[in-house]
């Protein structure tokens, strides 16, 4: 199992490097993403996470999130209406 910690600032500026890290994770059988330190995440970074999660699941990889995601991360998911797409329960 590999735990990948999202950086505090996950934005379009970092998407190319972020994508490379995610691609490397697809070699693992189980991937856990830690969003506990996220202070800011933008839409392109979230779109990349959606694509990564979908690809990992299509490749029959185990994909999960660390239990304690930051409020900023969860707020971004809720604001964009993508909580369920990324495997989180819908928040009101």
RODO-2510 file (C-alpha; in nm, 4 decimals, decimal comma):
residues 92
     n   res          X          Y          Z
     1     x     0,0000     0,0000     0,0000
     2     x     0,1241     0,3453    -0,0874
     3     x    -0,0060     0,6604     0,0793
     4     x     0,0108     0,9711    -0,1382
     5     x    -0,0217     1,2979     0,0538
     6     x    -0,1686     1,5845    -0,1419
     7     x     0,0329     1,9014    -0,0890
     8     x    -0,1217     2,1975     0,0959
     9     x    -0,1489     2,3945    -0,2296
    10     x    -0,2697     2,1705    -0,5119
    11     x    -0,3325     2,3927    -0,8125
    12     x    -0,3055     2,4071    -1,1897
    13     x     0,0485     2,5343    -1,1468
    14     x     0,1460     2,1928    -1,0106
    15     x    -0,0760     1,9682    -1,2237
    16     x     0,2011     1,8370    -1,4538
    17     x     0,4152     1,7227    -1,1596
    18     x     0,1063     1,6039    -0,9723
    19     x     0,0047     1,3929    -1,2754
    20     x     0,3465     1,2263    -1,2854
    21     x     0,3175     1,1267    -0,9190
    22     x    -0,0288     0,9845    -0,9770
    23     x     0,0821     0,7903    -1,2857
    24     x     0,3604     0,6272    -1,0835
    25     x     0,1061     0,5237    -0,8202
    26     x    -0,0849     0,3174    -1,0754
    27     x     0,1922     0,0571    -1,0491
    28     x     0,0833    -0,0134    -0,6908
    29     x    -0,1920    -0,2588    -0,5995
    30     x    -0,3398    -0,0279    -0,3366
    31     x    -0,3358     0,3499    -0,3261
    32     x    -0,4465     0,5661    -0,0362
    33     x    -0,4744     0,9413    -0,0882
    34     x    -0,4242     1,1693     0,2101
    35     x    -0,5987     1,5058     0,1729
    36     x    -0,5540     1,6096     0,5365
    37     x    -0,3026     1,8880     0,4658
    38     x    -0,4841     2,0508     0,1729
    39     x    -0,5346     2,4231     0,2280
    40     x    -0,6281     2,4988    -0,1309
    41     x    -0,7166     2,2819    -0,4291
    42     x    -0,8477     2,4056    -0,7604
    43     x    -1,0742     2,2547    -1,0223
    44     x    -0,8004     2,1253    -1,2583
    45     x    -0,6364     1,9361    -0,9702
    46     x    -0,9711     1,7880    -0,8701
    47     x    -1,0387     1,6879    -1,2311
    48     x    -0,7061     1,5080    -1,2359
    49     x    -0,7997     1,3246    -0,9152
    50     x    -1,1292     1,2150    -1,0734
    51     x    -0,9475     1,0772    -1,3790
    52     x    -0,6852     0,9084    -1,1600
    53     x    -0,9431     0,7433    -0,9345
    54     x    -1,1447     0,6218    -1,2330
    55     x    -0,8344     0,4792    -1,4000
    56     x    -0,7177     0,3097    -1,0800
    57     x    -1,0570     0,1451    -1,0344
    58     x    -1,0687     0,0357    -1,4007
    59     x    -0,7286    -0,1270    -1,3479
    60     x    -0,8775    -0,3037    -1,0441
    61     x    -0,6538    -0,1221    -0,7971
    62     x    -0,7687    -0,0665    -0,4429
    63     x    -0,8294     0,3052    -0,3981
    64     x    -0,9187     0,4832    -0,0767
    65     x    -0,8868     0,8099     0,1094
    66     x    -0,7278     0,8652     0,4488
    67     x    -1,0149     0,9221     0,6936
    68     x    -0,9217     1,2774     0,7902
    69     x    -0,9490     1,5032     0,4847
    70     x    -0,9098     1,8763     0,5422
    71     x    -1,2111     2,1046     0,5571
    72     x    -1,0745     2,3005     0,2588
    73     x    -1,0625     1,9815     0,0514
    74     x    -1,4111     1,8699     0,1545
    75     x    -1,5497     2,2189     0,0907
    76     x    -1,4041     2,2166    -0,2621
    77     x    -1,5710     1,8798    -0,3300
    78     x    -1,9038     2,0037    -0,1987
    79     x    -1,8859     2,3356    -0,3825
    80     x    -1,8227     2,1617    -0,7137
    81     x    -2,0716     1,8840    -0,6402
    82     x    -1,8162     1,6065    -0,6904
    83     x    -1,8059     1,4432    -0,3474
    84     x    -1,9727     1,1263    -0,4669
    85     x    -1,7677     1,1152    -0,7887
    86     x    -1,4543     1,0918    -0,5756
    87     x    -1,6045     0,8341    -0,3426
    88     x    -1,7114     1,0579    -0,0544
    89     x    -2,0576     1,0570     0,0962
    90     x    -2,2628     1,3573    -0,0084
    91     x    -2,2362     1,6424     0,2413
    92     x    -2,5192     1,8831     0,3062
***
